[in-house]
C-alpha cells in the first residue's frame, strides 16, 4: 500500500539520521592505548595550536580548555588527549572540570566510567567533586545514584565522608522525598562512620521526620540537640518544626512553639519563620490570623518580604476576599516591594474562576507595565478563564501569537483550549488548533483525541476526521475502536473506498515497520 511505503521510507530516513548523529564516546579507560587513529581536535578549540605555542599543556590550561568547550564529547576528547603528554597526570582539578562538564549535559555513563578510572589514580581527590555530582543526579531524579556517589567517596577519596558530605546527601534525599534512601544513609552513617553531628545534620533529621509525618520523633531529635555539646536548636530548627505542625493542622501548637522560640531560647525569627505561620493560617482558611502575623512582624522590626505578602494574597483569594487581597497588593507597592508573578497569578486565578476575566486581563496588563513577566502558569489560568466564558477566539489568538512574542507555552496550554473547544462542539476551531498543536510538537491527551475524532465523525466531517487521524497516528497515537470504526463507516457511506483502504493500512501497519 502507498501509506506503508511512506512509513517504511520515513523509518529508513529516521534510522539513517539517528545512526549518523550518534558519535561514539571515547572511554577514559583506554586513552593510553587508543584503538582507533587519534582524531583531530574540534575546530573551535585547537589543542595542536596550543601545543605549538606552549609545547606543554599545564593543568590550568587544560581546565580552561575544558570549561570553554561547549560540546561535552569534545571536552572529553581534549581531556584524553592532554593526558598523552609525557609526564602529565590529571589531578583533582582537571577531573572536577570534566566531570562538571559531563554532568551538566547529563552524560552520566561517561561520568560513571571516569569515576571508575579515578579509583585507580594515585592523585589526591577531594569530596567536593562528589557533592557536586550528587546535586546533578538529584536534579535529574536519579536518587539512587545520589546515594551511590556518596558511598564512592570513601573508595576514591580514601577518607571517610565529612559531616558536610553526609548533610548534603541527606538533604538532597529528604528534599526529594526519598525517605527510604535517607534511612539507608542514616543506618550506614550510624554503623560505619564516626562523626559528631552538627546543627545542620540535626536540622535535616528534623526535616526527615517531619516529611514522614512523625512529629514526635522530630521533637526527640530536638531534645537530643539540647543535650548535645556540638549543637543547639536554631531558627531553622524551629521553622521546620512549626511547618510540620502547620501541615498537620496543629496551628495552636505551632504558635506556642513560636512563642517558646522567642521567650525560652530568645531566637529572633526571620521572614521565613513568619512565612511558615502565614502559610499555615492561610491553608486553614484563616487569612485574618495571617494578617495579624504580618502586623506583628512590622511591630517587631522585621520587614515583611514579597513571599510573606504573596502568601497572604493567596490566602485572601482562596477565602473569597479579593478586595482585601488587592489592598495587600497596594500595601506591597507602598512599602517599596515589587509584586512578583506568584502574587499577581493568585489574584488573576481568583478573577478567572469567578467570571471576571476582564479584571484578570487588566492585571496581566499591569504586570507588563511593571516589568513583571507572566509565566506559563499565569497564561494557562487566563486561557482557562477565557474558555470558561466561551471567548474561544481570544484564547486561540493568544495560543497563536504568544510563542512569537517569546512566551513559552506548555502542552497544558494547548490542551486547556482544545478540551474546551471539543466539549463545546466548536469542532472546526478544535480541528484547526489540533493542526497548530501538532505542528509545534505537542500531542493532545489520549481521551481528548478520541473524543474529537468521534465528534467529527458524528458531525459528518469525514475528511477532517481522517486528516486529523492520520496526523495523530504519525505522532504515535493509537485510536480507540469506536473512533476508527465510526470513521470507516462514514467514509464507506460516502463511497470513498480507496480512502478506506489507505486508512485501514495506516491503522494496522506497526509503528516500527
N, C-alpha and C positions, 0 to 999 in steps of 0.2 A: 504493500500500500504506500501511497505518496507520503503520508504522515509518518509512517515507520521509517521510511528512507530519511526523512528530515531529522527524526530523532537520532538515527544512527550517525548521520553526518554531524549533528550537534555534539553527540557523545565523543566522536573521534576528535573534533576540534577541541573540546574541553580537555580530553586526555592529553593532547599534544601540548596545549597551553600549560597544563598542570605540570607535566613532566619537564618542560623546558624552564619553568620558573623555580623548580626545587634544586637548589645548589647543595652539594654535599658539604657537611660540616667537617672541618679539619680537627681531628681528635687531638686534644692536648697530650695524650699518652704516647703518640707516635711521632711527635715533631722532630725528635732527634734522628729518625730514620724514615724520611718521607717515602711513601710507597709510590708517589707519582712525581713527575718533574715539578720543580718548585714554580709556582705561579707568579706572574708579575704582580707587584703591589697595586692596589687600586689607584686609578689615575689622579684622584683628588689629593692623595697623600703619598708622595713618592719616598719610600724608605731608602731606595738606592741613592737618590739625590742627597738625602740626609747623610748617608754613609760617606758619600764623596766629600761632603763639606767637613764632617766631624770625624770620619773614619771609624768612630766607635760611638754607638748609641748608649747613653747613660740611662740610669733608671728614671731620672727626671724627664728626659726627652721621651722615653718610652711611655711614661704616664701621660704626657702631653699629647702624643700621637693617638693614643687610645681614646682619650677624652674628646679629641677633636673629630674623631671618626663617627659618622652618622650611621653607618651600616655595621651592625654587631658582628656579622661574619667577617667583614674586612678587619674589624678591630681584633678579632681572634687570630686572623691571619698575621697581622702585624705582631701581635703578642708572641706567636710561634716563631716567626722569622727572626725577631730580635734575639730570641734565646739561642739561635745558632751561632752567635758571635763567640769567638774563643774567649773563655774565661768569664762569660756572663752567666749569672744565675738570677732568676727572678726572686724578688723579695716580697714582703708583706704588702708594700705599697703598690707594686705592679699587679699583683694578684687581686688586690682590693679594687683597682681600677677596672680590670677586665671583668671581674665578677659583677661589679656595679653596672657596667655597660650591658652585659648579657641579661641580667635580671631585669633591668629597665625595659628591655624589649621582650621579656618573658621567654627567653631561650633557656629554659630550665634544664633541659637534657645536657646542654653544653656546660651548664653550671655544675651539674652532678659529676661530669667527667673531670672537671677542674678540681673539684673537692677531693675526688679520688686521687688525682695527681698530687695534691697538696699533702696528702698523708705520707708520701714518700720523700717529700722535700726535707732538707736539713735546716732551712732558714727558720727563724722565729716568727710565728704568726700571732696575731692579736685577735681577741674575741670580737672586736668591733666589726670585723668582716661578717661574722655570723649573725650578729644582732641586726645588721643592715639587711642581710638575706632573709632573716625571719620576717622582717617588715614587708619585703616584696612578696614573699609567699602568702602572707596573711591578706594582703590586698587582693590577691588572685584566688582567695578562699582555699588555698592548699594548706589546710590547717595541720594535717598530719606531717607535712614537710616542715612546718614551723618547729614541731617537736623533734623531728629527726635532725634538723640543723642544730638545735640546741644540744642534742646528745653528741653531735660530731665535734663540739668544742673541745671536749677533754681528749679525744683521739688525735686531733690535728694540732691544737694549741699546746697539748701535753700539760695542761693545768686544769684544775677544777674550775668550772664556771664561777664567775664572781656574783655577788648579790645583784649587781646591775643586770647581768645576763639573765639571771633567774627571774627578776622582776619584769624585764622586758618581755620574755617569753610568756610568762604567766599572764601579764596584762593583755597581750595580743590574743591569747586563747580565751580569756574571760570576756573581753570585748566582743569576740566573735561568737560568744555563747557556746563555745565548745567546752563545757564544764567537764565532760568525760576526759578530754585530753589534759585539761588543767589538773584534774585529780591525779592522772598518771605522773605529771611533772612533780606535784607535791609529794607523792609517795616516793618518787626517785630521790628528790632532794632530802627528804627525811631519812631515807635509808642509806644514801651514798655520799651526800655532800655535807661537809661540816662548815656551817656559816652561822653568823649571828644575824637574825632577821632585823632589817632596818624598818623605819617608818613606812617606806614605800612598799615593801613586801607585805607588811601588816595591812596596809590600806587595800592592797589588791586582794588579800584574803577576805577582808570585809566585803569588798565588792563581789567576790566569788560567791560568798554565802548569800548575799542579797539577791544576786542573779538567780540562785537556786530557790529563792523564796524562804530560805532557812534563816530567819532573822535572829532566832535565839543563838545559833552558832556564831552569827556576826557579832552579837553582843559579847559572847565568850571571848572572841578574838580581841575585842576592845579591852576587856578585863585583863587579858594576858599582856596587852600593850602597857597597861598601867603598872603592871608588876615587873615589866622588863626595864633593865637599866640602859638599853640601847634605843628605846623608842618611847613615844608618848602620843596619845591621840592629838591630831591637829585639825585644822578647819576642813581638810579633805575627808578625814575620818568621819567627822560629824555630818558633813554634807551627804556622804554616801549612805550613812545610816538613816538620815532623815528622808532621803529619796526612797530607800527601801520601805520605810514605814508609810510614806505617802502613797506609793504604788499599791500598797496592800490596804489602803483605806483607813489607816491608823493615824489620822491627822492630828488628833489631840496629843498622842504620844510623840509625834514628830515635833509639835510646837513645844511640848515640855522639854524635849531634848535640846531644842534651840535655846530655851531659857537656861538650861543646865550648862550649855556651852558658854553662855555669857557670864553667868554668876559663879559657877563652880571652877571652871578652867580658865575663865577670863580670856577666851579666844574671841578675837574680833571677826565677825562674819564678813565674807566678801560677797560681791554681787551674785556669784554662782550659788552660794548658800541660800541667799534670799530667793533666787530663782526656783530652787527646789520647793520652797513653800508656796511661791506664787503658782507654779505649775500644779502642785498638789491640790490647792484650793480650787483652781480653775477646773481641773479634771473632775472634781466632785461637785461642780455646779455652784461654787461659792465665790464668784468673782469679787464680791464686796469685801470678803476677807482678804483676798489677794490685793485689792486696792489698799487696804489698811497696811499690808506689808510694805507696799511702795512708800506710803506716808511715813512709816516707821524708819525706813531706810533714810529718807531725806532728813528726818528729825535727828538722826544719829550720825550725820556727816558722811553717809555713804550714798553717792550719787547713782541713781538708777541708770542702767545702760540700755542699749537697744534691745537686748534679749529679755530684760525684765519687762519693758513696755510691750514688746511683741507678744509675750506670754499672756499679759493682761488683756491686750486687744483680742487675742484669740479666745480667751475665756469669756469675755463680754459678748463676743459674737455668738459663741455657742450657747450662751444663756439668753440669746434673743434681745440684746441691748446694744443695737448698732449705734445709736446716738451717743451713748456713753463711750463706746469704742472710738468714735470719731473725735470725741473730746480728748481722749488719751492721745490720739494721733496729733492733735493740735498742741497738746502739752509737750509732747516729744519735740516738736519743731521749736516751740518757745524756749525749751531748755537747751537748744543748740544741737540736738541729736537729729540725725537723718534717718527717717524710717526706712527699713530695708524691705527686700522683696517679700519676706515672710509676713511682715506686718501688713503690707498692702494686700497680699493674697488672702489673708484671713478675712478682711473686710469685703474684698471682691467676691469671695466664695459665699459669704452670707447674702449679699445682694443678688447674686446669680440664683441661689437656691430659694429665694423669696420673691421671684418675679420682678426684680428691679435691675434688669440687665443694663439699662441706660446709665444708672448710677455707677454700676461696675465699670462700664466703659469710660466714664468720666474719671474714675480713679486710675484706670490704665493710662489715660492721657496725662494725668497728674504725675504718675510715675516717670513718664518720658520727660516731662518738663523738669522734674527734679533729678534727672540723670540716674534714675534707679531702674536697672534693667529687669524687665519681667522675664521669668524663666518659663520652662516648658509647663510646669505645674500651673502657673498663672494663666497661660494661654489655653490650657486644657479646661480649666474652670470656666473661662469666658466662652469657649466653644460649646461646652455643655449647657451653659445658660442660654446662648442663642438658640440652640436646638430645642431646648425645653419650651421656648416661646415661639417655635415654628419659624424662626428667622434664618432659614437654611441658606438663602443666597448670601447673607453676610458671613455665615460660617464658612461656606465654600470659598468666598472671596479671600478670607483670612488664610485658609488652607493653601490656596493658590499662591498668594503673594508673600506670606511671611518668610518662607525659605529664601526668597530672593532678597530679603532685607536683612539676612544674616541671622535669622531666628531659627533655632533648632526645634523641630517638631519630632516627636517620637511616634511609635506605632499606635499608642493610645490616642494621640491627637486625631488621626485618621479614623480610627475605629469608633470614637465617640460620635463623629458626624455620620459615618456610614451606617452604624446601628440605628441612629435616629431616622435617617432617610428611608432605610428599609422598613422599619416598623411603622412609619407614617406613609408607606406606599408611594414615596417620591422616587419611583424606580428609575426614571431617566437620569435624574440627578445622581442617584446612587450608582448607576452604571458608569456615568462619567467620572465620578470620584474614584470608583474602583480602578479604572484605567490609569488615572493620575497616581493613585496609591501604588499600583504595581510597577509603574514606570520609575518610581522613586525607591523601589526595593522593599516596600512594606506590604506584608501579606495580611489580609483580614483574618479575623477569628474564624475557626472552622465552622462553628454553628451559624455565624452571620453569612458566610459564603453560601452555605446550603440554603439558608432561608431566602437569600437574594435570588438564587437560581430558581427555586420553587416559585417565588412570587413573579419573576419574569415569565416563567412558563405559563402560570395560571392567568397572566395578563395578556397572553398571546404574543409576547415579544420573543419569538423563537430565535431570530437572528442575533439579537442582543444577548440572549441567554447562552447561545452556542459560542459566540465570541468570548463572552466572559468565562465560560467553562474552559475553553482552550487556553486562555491566558492564565487562569488559575492552575490548571494542570501543569503548565510549563514551570510554575513556581513550586511544584511538589504537592499540590492539593489533590486529595482523593475524595471525590464526591460521594455522598450517601446514595443508596439505591434509589430512593424516591426522587432525588434530584435528576439523575440522568434518565430514569425511566420516563418521567414526565417530558423531558426534553426530546427524547427519541420519538415518543408517541406524537408530540406536537409536530415534529419535522416530517414524520411519516404522513400525517394528516394533510400536510401541505405538498406531499408527493416529491419531496427533495431527497430521493433515495441515496444519491451519491454522497450527499452531506451526512446521511445516517451512517454509511459505511466508514467514512472518514472519522466520524465521531466515535463509533464503536472501536475502531482500530486505535484511536488515541487513548481510549479508556482502558483497553485490555493490554496494550503494549507495556511491558515492565519499564519502570522509570530508569533502570540501569542498563537497558539494552542499547 
